[in-house]
């Protein structure tokens, strides 16, 4: 029997947590006038990726888990969009976000695999 894991032991959550820390490190370099603008938005969306993965962990029904994971996909796209916006405004260099963008793409691939697994399990119910 598979051992139960807490949400913070989940590989997907751990990866999102590491990416979120990178986002925060970059966003503190944004100008002060972006404190309640782009800085807040990028931090909120990256935090939402991590928080919604934790929320999925607490859901019981596969359909509910899938719904929450689709929200995570949207938050990943939003975070990547904010990264590109920060580059376009000259707050950070494009080279600084390549690893971050790729990290979120890899997270999305893993997320898609989890969605597929849950969809298959849902069909067996």
C-alpha positions in Angstrom: 0.0 0.0 0.0 1.2 3.5 -0.9 2.3 5.6 2.1 0.3 8.8 2.6 2.2 12.0 2.1 1.5 15.5 3.3 1.1 18.2 0.7 4.5 19.6 1.5 6.1 16.3 0.8 4.6 16.2 -2.7 7.2 16.6 -5.5 4.9 18.9 -7.5 4.3 21.2 -4.5 8.1 21.2 -3.6 8.9 22.3 -7.2 6.3 25.0 -7.1 7.7 26.2 -3.8 11.2 26.5 -5.2 10.0 28.3 -8.2 7.9 30.7 -6.0 11.1 31.5 -4.0 12.9 32.4 -7.3 10.0 34.7 -8.3 10.2 36.5 -5.0 13.9 37.0 -5.3 13.5 38.5 -8.8 10.5 40.7 -7.9 12.2 42.5 -5.0 14.3 44.2 -7.6 11.3 45.7 -9.3 10.9 49.5 -8.8 9.1 50.6 -5.6 6.2 51.9 -7.6 5.4 48.3 -8.7 5.0 47.3 -5.0 1.2 47.1 -5.5 1.3 46.4 -9.2 3.4 43.9 -11.1 5.4 42.8 -8.0 2.3 42.0 -6.1 0.7 40.3 -9.1 3.7 38.0 -9.9 4.1 37.1 -6.3 0.4 36.3 -5.9 0.2 34.2 -9.0 3.4 32.2 -8.2 2.1 31.7 -4.6 -1.3 30.6 -6.1 0.4 27.8 -8.1 1.8 26.4 -4.9 -1.3 27.0 -2.8 -3.6 25.4 -5.3 -1.4 22.3 -5.5 -1.8 22.1 -1.7 -5.5 22.5 -2.1 -5.8 19.7 -4.7 -4.1 17.5 -2.1 -7.0 18.1 0.3 -9.7 17.4 -2.2 -11.4 13.9 -2.2 -13.1 13.5 -5.5 -11.1 13.2 -8.7 -13.3 15.7 -10.5 -12.6 18.2 -7.8 -8.9 17.6 -7.9 -8.8 18.0 -11.7 -10.8 21.3 -11.4 -8.2 22.7 -9.0 -5.3 21.5 -11.1 -6.7 23.4 -14.1 -6.6 26.5 -12.0 -2.9 25.8 -11.3 -2.3 25.6 -15.1 -3.8 29.1 -15.5 -1.7 30.5 -12.6 1.4 29.1 -14.2 0.6 30.9 -17.5 -0.1 34.1 -15.6 3.2 33.9 -13.7 5.1 33.4 -17.0 3.2 36.3 -18.5 4.2 38.5 -15.6 7.9 37.4 -16.0 7.8 38.5 -19.6 6.2 41.8 -18.7 9.0 42.5 -16.2 11.5 41.9 -18.9 9.7 44.2 -21.3 9.7 46.9 -18.7 13.4 46.5 -18.1 13.1 45.4 -14.5 15.0 42.1 -15.2 17.0 40.6 -18.0 15.5 37.9 -20.3 18.4 35.6 -19.4 17.3 35.8 -15.7 13.9 34.3 -16.4 14.8 31.5 -18.9 15.3 29.0 -16.1 12.2 30.1 -14.4 10.0 29.9 -17.5 11.5 26.4 -18.2 10.9 25.4 -14.6 7.2 26.3 -14.9 7.0 24.5 -18.2 8.3 21.3 -16.6 5.9 21.8 -13.7 3.1 22.1 -16.2 4.1 18.8 -17.9 4.1 17.0 -14.5 0.8 18.6 -13.7 -0.6 17.4 -17.0 0.4 13.9 -16.1 -1.3 14.1 -12.8 -4.5 15.4 -14.4 -4.4 12.5 -16.9 -3.9 10.0 -14.0 -6.9 11.5 -12.1 -9.0 11.5 -15.2 -8.3 7.9 -15.8 -9.1 7.0 -12.1 -12.3 9.1 -12.4 -13.4 7.0 -15.4 -12.9 3.8 -13.4 -15.2 5.0 -10.6 
